[in-house]
Amino acid sequence: MTNTSNQVESAQQDHPSIPSLSDVLPSFRLDGHVTIVTGGSGGLAHTLVQALLAQGSEVALLDLSVERLEYTARELQEFIKANKLPKLNVSTWPCDIGDAAIVDEVVRAIPLKHNGIVPDKLVHTAGYCQNTPALDYDARQAELLVRVNLMGSMYICQSMSRLLMQRSQRRRSVSSEDDSAAEACPQLSNVSYVLIGSMSGCIVNNPQPQVAYNMAKAGVIHMVKSLACEWARYGIRVNSISPGYIATALTKKVISGSPEGAALQQEWTSRVPMGRMADPREFVGAMLYLLSSSASSYTTGENLVIDGGYTCW
């Protein structure tokens, strides 16, 4: 609001009322929502899904391996039971995230197993890394990695947004001309996509060579910014979390399996100001913040780097 002097007036009320706690403190509850989690059987995803269930969200797990998905789903049901959580639907979906047609087919089928609820939250963790010198990188291998890590990120966001827009009711709005009407954009509320990028999209890892992974993750980070700008008009928020080195169960197995692995871990941690790798639980808060429509309603296009300070020097 402006005054006659074209100066911005304060948003502070002349006589402010005392707000309720709900007006001040954000909620991280996700009751009534369905969250798609890609790479759903991975180590980081497993911890994030537990947090989603604890906050009341149903989840649809997407991954390549049927067996690992089924095992993960059983473990999650045990988690729900052990923590006396309300019964929540956990559906599993074999999916090649790098195939646009398959991704679209799976996303469209998910509401059928969730009482017709269209998923409006996304935690996209699917992806993998290869340590190959650039001069030796086989073109097909590099193209496959980029297709999964980068193009798959776009495919899942596209499919979810198309379904949400098709299900939303288009509204009519009267334009500035009294004798004309225009169709307004679909307005979607509470839609939030969280993509897992990597600090590798911001820096070059050392000593391992991983050019295809690095360039794919850099692409994911910039894709997030592009989609955030393009889809803000619909109410869709798109953000990314870029982790540093994470001590998942698989990573621990790799680095403890040989002297070379132990040396690599030492090299990594020596470059982290905090002197250690991350625990998967240390990404839960960032995920819930970005998914919450009350906590991060003005946050979109952001890349939240959580790396123990690695990229600071």
Secondary structure, 3 states (H helix, E strand, C coil): CECCCCCECCCCCCCCCCCCHHHHCCCCCCCCCEEEEECCCCHHHHHHHHHHHHCCCEEEEEECCHHHHHHHHHHHHHHHHHCCCCCCCEEEEECCCCCHHHHHHHHHHHHHHCCCCCCCEEEECCCCCCCECHHHCCHHHHHHHHHHHHHHHHHHHHHHHHHHHHHCCCCEEECCCCCCEEECCCCCCCEEEEEECCHHHCCCCCCCCEHHHHHHHHHHHHHHHHHHHHHHHHCEEEEEEEECCECCHHHHHHHHCCHHHHHHHHHHHHCCCCCCCECHHHHHHHHHHHHCCCCCCCCCCCEEEECCCHHHC
